[in-house]
Amino acid sequence: MARLTHVRLLVSDLQACLSFYQDVLGLEPLWADKDGHYASFRTGDIVLALSRKRSMAEAVGSTGKPERADTQDAAALIMAVNDVDAVYQELAARGVSFITEPLDRSHWGIRTAHFRDPDGNLIEINTPLRS
C-alpha cells in the first residue's frame, strides 16, 4: 500500500508562500532549490512542499489551462495546535488576516479558525473540544 509522505501546494508566488510558511507560521524549512521552483517544510510525519504552478503544469502538460478560476476551495491544510485562541492572537499580530474567528464546532468536535496563505490556499487551525 502506498504511504502519504508529502502534501504539495502548487503556488503562483513561491517566494511569498515560502516566507509566509517559514516566517509567519514558523515551519522548519527542509529544502529550497536555488531557482525558486520548490521548497519544503518539516511538519511532523508529513512534509509540506511548495512548487511553482507553472513548473508542475509543464511537468504534466497542463500549461494551456487557466491558472485561476473562481470556485469553492478544493482542499484545505489542517493544522492541530495546542490552543486555537492563543495561536489566532499570535498569527493576527504577525499580520495574518483571518476569514473566521475561533469558533467551537461541536458537530466536528473541535475549535477552529481559518485563514489563507498568500496564494489563497485555505488553512485551518484547530484544537479538540474538551469534554
Residue, then its C-alpha position, 0 to 999 in steps of 0.5 A: m500500500a502506498r504511504l502519504t509522505h508529502v502534501r504539495l501546494l502548487v503556488s503562483d508566488l513561491q517566494a511569498c508562500l515560502s516566507f509566509y510558511q517559514d516566517v509567519l507560521g514558523l515551519e522548519p524549512l527542509w529544502a529550497d532549490k536555488d531557482g525558486h521552483y520548490a521548497s519544503f517544510r518539516t511538519g511532523d510525519i508529513v512534509l509540506a512542499l511548495s512548487r511553482k504552478r507553472s513548473m508542475a503544469e509543464a511537468v504534466g502538460s497542463t500549461g494551456k489551462p487557466e491558472r485561476a478560476d473562481t470556485q469553492d476551495a478544493a482542499a484545505l491544510i489542517m493544522a492541530v495546535n495546542d490552543v486555537d485562541a492563543v495561536y489566532q492572537e499570535l498569527a493576527a499580530r504577525g499580520v495574518s488576516f483571518i476569514t473566521e474567528p475561533l469558533d467551537r464546532s461541536h458537530w466536528g468536535i473541535r475549535t477552529a479558525h481559518f485563514r489563507d496563505p498568500d496564494g489563497n490556499l485555505i488553512e485551518i487551525n484547530t484544537p479538540l473540544r474538551s469534554 
